[in-house]
Amino acid sequence: MEKRRLNFWEIWNLSFGFLGIQMGFALQNANASRILQIFGADVHELSWFWIVAPLTGLIVQPIIGHYSDKTWTKLGRRRPYFLFGAIMASLGLIFMPNAQMFTAFLPSLWVGAGMLMIMDASFNIAMEPFRALVADLLPSDQRTLGFSVQTILIGIGAVVGSWLPYALTNWFGVVNQAEPGHVPLNLLLSFFIGACVLVGSILITVFTTKEYTPDEMALIYKAQIKLIGTEELPEEASSKGLLSIFTDFKNMPTTMKQLSYVQFFSWFGLFGMWVFATPAIAHHTYGLALSDHTSETYQNAGDWVGVLFGVYNAVSAIFAFFLPAIALKLGRKKTHALSLIIGGFGLLSVYFAPNQYWLILSMVGIGVAWASILAMPYAILAGSIPLKKMGVYMGIFNFFIVIPQIINALFGGPLVEYLYGGDPIFAILTSGVSFLIAAAFVVKVKDVDEVITN
């Protein structure tokens, strides 16, 4: 049995929930550090608070992937997981900026960090079943298009989420100032709107997308083995329980092992940018003291960082339209390597920007890399994974996303404090170098689909 080819709008609806997921994720990325600083965190402590996010991903992703491979309900195989994840993430979005409501029980900083953990765990529950769903339903020659459409929707959601606080203040007059220890109203409203959009977009995918039945998946799996050959597929785990994850990890495809190095340096760089962008730009570009995170200028700098994050996400959404054609011309590997090089120079250029407006050009380069990071590794990976284990291997693949973030979280703050003299702009430069290293590792990756095609 062969997979049915989907038309563009079916592929669009298939991934539409990612718009809401990324809107919430963008609100978190652009504003979590600022909110934690409002609650009392120092700049060199920020990466330590962010460590809860990748740690939860490290634990949650493979477990969710394992069980989503084996779950068959009236809602299907993957849909129950990203629906539950969306609901939990929306609660985190609502309560994180309102952490001061719980000061009778815990300090608001602790509550804020706890909500960050819940948010990220929930985003993780939703994200990887979504990626597995694309791989489940699309034939090989539509896979690059599928992940590119997903990247477009991610870009749209991220643009809206990143720009929302700035838009509410500058277009609708919502205040971006508050008493010390309290989050401004523009952020409170932004997070609430993000929670509503997240749940709504997920429901669109849930109600418009039909998954294959277990019998149909079994027939498709047999056809995949015949096409690729058993040597390309990991052996079935001897254990049927959760511990089989460790066996699957040991037997991961060669392509996944090669991509792990690419992912490590890509996400090490991204995490450093997300954590330190606001203090780095406020200090290096706006000239503010590192301790000054309550002034109106700092809040304006924080809103501008949200705009910049929206720019790179907008660029990624636009560039994603062209990714399938570029990948067809150059190949997936060359496309990804070139994109990472452009993104690396974009990050390095932040240091040389004479004012905040020049940073828009830096974001263009970062947006190119971000589009490719969200699409190319998964398009390359999916061809080397057996359909029966698509969920668990997508979850295991997340190890190489969260481990570099954990390492950056542990050592990023001390690097800034002791090696970089307290100046977070050098963390941004480190991220740029990390992108360039990732590009070098792409060369050694084996793209199974391209080998078969050629």
C-alpha positions in Angstrom: 0.0 0.0 0.0 1.3 3.5 -0.9 0.5 6.7 1.0 -2.1 8.9 -0.5 -0.8 12.2 -2.0 -2.3 15.2 -0.2 -3.2 18.5 -1.9 -1.8 21.8 -0.6 -4.7 22.7 1.7 -4.7 19.2 3.3 -1.1 19.6 4.1 -1.8 23.1 5.4 -4.5 21.9 7.7 -2.3 18.9 8.8 0.2 21.4 10.3 -2.1 24.3 11.1 -1.8 23.7 14.9 1.9 24.5 14.7 0.8 28.2 14.1 -0.6 28.3 17.6 2.3 26.3 19.2 4.9 28.6 17.7 2.9 31.7 18.7 3.1 30.6 22.3 6.7 29.5 21.9 7.6 32.9 20.4 6.0 34.7 23.3 8.1 32.5 25.7 11.3 33.0 23.8 11.1 36.7 23.4 9.7 37.6 26.8 10.5 34.9 29.4 13.9 36.3 30.3 12.4 39.8 30.7 9.6 38.4 32.9 12.1 36.5 35.1 14.2 39.7 35.5 11.0 41.5 36.5 10.6 38.9 39.2 14.1 39.3 40.4 16.5 37.2 38.3 20.0 38.5 37.6 21.3 38.4 34.0 23.9 35.7 34.7 21.2 33.5 36.3 18.8 33.5 33.3 20.3 30.5 31.6 19.9 28.5 34.9 16.2 29.3 35.0 15.8 28.3 31.3 17.4 24.9 32.0 14.0 23.5 33.2 12.7 23.8 29.6 15.2 21.5 27.8 15.3 19.2 30.8 11.6 18.5 30.6 12.0 18.0 26.8 14.7 15.5 27.3 12.4 13.4 29.5 9.1 14.0 27.9 9.8 13.8 24.2 10.9 10.1 23.8 8.2 9.0 26.2 5.5 10.8 24.3 7.0 9.5 21.0 7.0 6.0 22.3 3.4 6.0 23.5 2.1 7.9 20.5 3.5 5.1 18.2 1.3 2.7 20.1 -1.8 4.8 20.8 -5.0 4.3 18.7 -8.1 6.2 19.8 -11.1 7.8 18.2 -9.0 10.9 17.8 -6.2 8.8 16.1 -2.6 8.1 16.9 -0.9 11.5 17.3 -3.8 13.9 17.8 -4.6 13.1 21.5 -1.0 14.1 22.5 -0.8 17.5 20.8 -4.3 18.4 22.0 -3.4 17.7 25.6 -0.1 19.5 25.2 -1.8 22.5 23.8 -4.2 22.8 26.7 -1.4 22.5 29.2 0.8 25.0 27.4 -2.1 27.5 27.3 -2.4 27.3 31.1 1.3 28.0 31.4 1.0 31.0 29.1 -1.8 32.4 31.2 -0.2 31.8 34.6 3.5 32.6 34.0 3.1 36.4 33.7 0.6 36.3 36.5 3.0 34.6 38.9 2.6 37.4 41.5 -0.9 36.0 42.1 0.7 33.1 44.0 3.1 35.0 46.2 1.2 33.9 49.3 2.5 30.4 48.6 5.8 30.8 46.8 8.1 33.7 45.5 6.9 34.9 42.1 10.3 34.1 40.6 9.9 30.4 41.6 6.3 30.4 40.2 7.5 32.0 37.0 10.2 29.5 36.5 7.7 26.7 37.3 5.3 28.0 34.7 8.2 28.1 32.2 8.8 24.4 32.9 5.1 23.6 32.4 5.0 25.6 29.2 8.0 24.0 27.6 7.0 20.5 28.7 3.7 21.0 27.1 5.1 22.5 23.9 7.3 19.4 23.8 4.2 17.1 24.2 2.6 18.9 21.3 5.5 19.4 18.9 7.0 16.0 18.2 3.7 14.2 17.6 3.1 16.9 15.0 6.3 16.2 13.2 5.6 12.5 13.4 2.2 13.1 11.9 3.7 14.8 8.9 6.1 11.9 8.4 3.2 9.4 8.9 0.9 10.8 6.3 3.1 12.2 3.5 4.9 10.2 0.9 8.6 10.7 0.5 8.4 13.2 -2.4 6.0 15.4 -0.5 8.0 15.4 2.8 10.1 18.4 2.1 6.9 20.3 1.1 5.2 19.1 4.3 7.9 20.3 6.6 8.3 23.5 4.6 4.5 24.3 5.0 5.0 23.5 8.7 7.9 26.1 8.7 5.6 28.7 7.0 3.0 28.2 9.7 5.6 28.3 12.4 6.9 31.6 11.0 3.4 33.2 10.8 2.7 32.2 14.4 6.1 33.3 15.6 5.7 36.7 13.9 2.4 37.4 15.5 3.6 36.2 18.9 6.9 38.1 18.7 5.3 41.4 17.6 2.2 41.2 19.8 3.5 43.1 22.9 5.0 45.8 20.7 1.8 46.1 18.6 -0.4 46.3 21.6 1.6 49.2 23.0 2.4 51.2 19.9 -0.8 50.5 17.9 -3.4 50.1 20.6 -2.0 52.2 23.4 -1.7 49.3 26.0 0.8 50.3 28.6 4.2 48.5 28.8 5.0 49.8 32.3 4.1 48.4 35.7 5.0 48.6 39.3 8.3 46.9 40.3 7.8 43.1 40.5 4.7 43.2 38.2 4.5 42.3 34.5 3.2 45.1 32.2 -0.3 44.8 30.8 0.9 44.5 27.2 2.6 41.2 28.1 -0.3 39.9 30.2 -2.7 40.4 27.3 -0.2 39.0 24.8 0.2 35.7 26.7 -3.6 35.4 27.1 -4.2 35.9 23.4 -1.5 33.4 22.6 -3.2 30.8 24.8 -6.5 31.2 23.0 -4.9 31.0 19.5 -2.9 27.9 20.6 -5.9 25.9 21.5 -8.0 27.1 18.6 -5.4 26.3 15.9 -4.8 22.8 17.4 -8.5 22.1 17.2 -8.5 22.9 13.5 -5.9 20.2 12.8 -7.7 17.7 15.1 -11.0 18.1 13.3 -9.7 18.3 9.7 -7.0 15.6 9.5 -7.6 11.9 9.3 -4.8 9.5 10.3 -4.2 6.0 8.8 -5.6 3.0 10.7 -3.3 0.4 12.3 -3.9 -2.0 9.4 -3.1 0.6 6.8 0.1 1.6 8.6 1.2 -2.0 8.7 0.8 -2.3 4.9 2.7 1.0 4.3 5.4 -0.2 6.7 5.9 -3.4 4.6 6.2 -1.4 1.5 8.8 0.9 3.2 10.9 -2.1 4.1 10.8 -3.4 0.6 11.9 0.0 -0.8 14.6 0.9 1.6 15.8 -2.6 2.7 16.0 -3.9 6.2 19.6 -2.8 6.5 18.4 0.8 6.6 15.9 0.2 9.4 16.7 -0.3 13.1 15.9 -3.7 14.5 12.7 -4.1 16.4 13.2 -3.7 20.1 13.0 -6.9 22.0 11.1 -5.2 24.8 7.6 -3.9 24.2 7.7 -1.6 27.2 9.0 1.9 27.9 12.6 0.5 28.3 12.6 -0.3 24.6 13.4 3.4 24.2 17.0 2.6 25.2 17.2 -0.2 22.7 15.8 2.2 20.0 18.4 4.8 21.0 21.2 2.2 20.6 19.9 1.1 17.2 19.2 4.6 15.8 19.8 5.0 12.1 23.2 6.2 10.8 21.6 9.3 9.4 20.2 10.3 12.8 23.7 9.9 14.3 25.2 12.1 11.7 22.5 14.7 12.1 23.0 14.7 15.9 26.1 16.8 15.5 24.4 19.3 13.2 21.5 19.6 15.6 23.7 20.0 18.7 25.5 23.1 17.4 22.4 24.5 15.7 20.4 24.5 19.0 23.3 25.5 21.2 23.4 28.6 19.1 19.7 29.2 19.1 19.4 28.8 22.9 22.1 31.4 23.5 20.3 33.8 21.3 17.0 33.3 23.0 18.3 33.7 26.5 20.7 36.6 26.0 19.2 38.6 23.2 17.3 41.1 25.3 20.1 41.9 27.8 22.7 41.8 25.1 20.9 44.3 22.8 19.8 46.5 25.7 23.4 46.8 26.9 25.4 46.7 23.6 23.0 48.5 21.3 21.0 50.8 23.6 23.9 51.4 26.0 22.0 50.5 29.2 23.7 49.3 32.3 23.3 45.5 32.9 21.5 46.2 36.2 18.9 48.5 34.5 16.0 46.2 33.7 13.1 48.3 35.1 13.4 51.5 33.1 11.2 52.5 30.3 14.1 52.3 27.9 14.8 48.7 28.9 11.1 47.8 28.3 11.3 49.5 24.9 14.4 47.5 24.2 12.6 44.3 25.2 9.7 45.2 22.9 12.1 45.8 20.1 13.7 42.4 20.6 10.2 41.0 20.2 10.0 42.9 16.8 13.4 41.5 15.8 12.4 38.0 16.7 9.3 38.6 14.6 11.4 39.7 11.7 13.5 36.5 11.6 10.4 34.4 11.9 8.8 36.3 9.1 11.9 35.8 6.9 11.8 32.1 7.8 8.1 31.8 6.7 8.9 33.5 3.4 12.1 31.5 2.8 10.2 28.3 3.6 8.2 28.8 0.4 11.4 28.5 -1.6 13.0 25.7 0.4 11.5 22.8 -1.6 12.7 24.3 -4.9 16.1 25.2 -3.6 16.5 21.7 -2.0 15.4 20.1 -5.3 18.1 22.1 -7.1 21.0 21.9 -4.6 20.0 18.9 -2.5 18.9 19.0 1.1 22.3 18.9 2.6 23.8 21.8 0.6 20.6 23.8 1.2 20.9 23.3 5.0 24.6 24.0 5.2 24.3 27.2 3.2 21.4 28.4 5.3 23.3 27.8 8.5 26.3 29.8 7.2 24.0 32.7 6.4 22.5 32.5 9.9 25.9 32.3 11.5 27.0 35.5 9.9 23.7 37.1 10.8 24.4 36.4 14.5 28.0 37.6 14.2 26.8 40.9 12.6 24.7 41.8 15.7 28.0 43.0 17.3 28.7 45.4 14.5 25.2 47.0 14.2 25.4 50.8 14.8 21.8 51.0 16.1 18.8 48.9 16.7 17.4 49.3 13.2 20.5 47.7 11.6 19.7 44.6 13.6 16.9 43.9 11.2 19.5 42.9 8.6 21.0 40.5 11.1 17.6 38.9 11.6 17.2 38.3 7.9 20.2 35.9 8.0 19.0 34.3 11.2 15.6 33.8 9.6 17.1 31.9 6.7 18.9 29.5 9.1 15.8 29.1 11.3 13.6 28.1 8.3 16.1 25.4 7.3 16.6 24.2 10.9 12.8 23.6 11.2 12.5 21.7 7.9 15.7 20.2 6.5 16.9 17.9 9.3 13.4 16.4 9.7 13.0 16.0 5.9 16.4 14.2 5.8 15.7 12.2 8.9 12.2 10.9 8.1 13.4 8.8 5.1 15.7 6.7 7.4 13.1 5.9 10.1 10.7 2.9 10.1 7.0 4.1 10.2 6.3 1.9 13.2 8.8 3.9 15.2 8.4 7.3 13.7 7.1 8.8 17.0 9.8 7.4 19.3 12.6 8.3 16.9 11.3 11.8 16.5 11.3 12.0 20.3 14.8 10.6 20.6 15.9 13.0 17.9 14.9 15.7 20.3 17.8 14.6 22.6 20.0 16.4 20.2 17.9 19.6 20.5 17.6 19.7 24.3 21.0 18.4 25.3 22.9 21.4 23.8 20.3 23.7 25.4 21.0 22.1 28.8 24.7 22.5 28.3 24.3 26.1 27.3 22.0 26.7 30.3 24.6 25.2 32.7 27.6 27.0 31.3 26.2 30.0 29.4 25.7 32.1 32.5 29.1 31.5 34.0 30.7 32.1 30.6 29.0 35.5 30.4 29.9 36.3 34.0 33.5 35.2 34.2 34.9 34.8 30.6 32.9 37.6 28.9 33.2 40.1 31.7 29.5 40.2 32.2 28.8 41.3 28.7 26.1 39.1 27.1 26.8 40.3 23.5 29.6 37.7 23.4 27.1 35.0 24.0 25.4 36.1 20.8 28.8 35.8 19.0 29.3 32.3 20.4 25.9 31.4 18.9 27.1 32.6 15.5 30.2 30.5 15.6 28.1 27.5 16.7 26.0 27.9 13.6 29.1 27.8 11.4 30.3 24.6 13.1 26.9 23.0 12.5 27.1 23.9 8.8 30.5 22.0 8.6 28.9 18.8 10.0 26.1 18.8 7.5 28.6 17.6 4.8 28.9 14.1 6.3 25.2 13.4 6.6 23.7 10.6 4.4 20.3 11.6 3.0 18.7 8.2 2.4 15.9 9.6 0.2 18.3 11.3 -2.1 20.4 8.1 -2.4 17.3 6.1 -3.4 16.2 8.8 -5.9 19.6 9.1 -7.5 
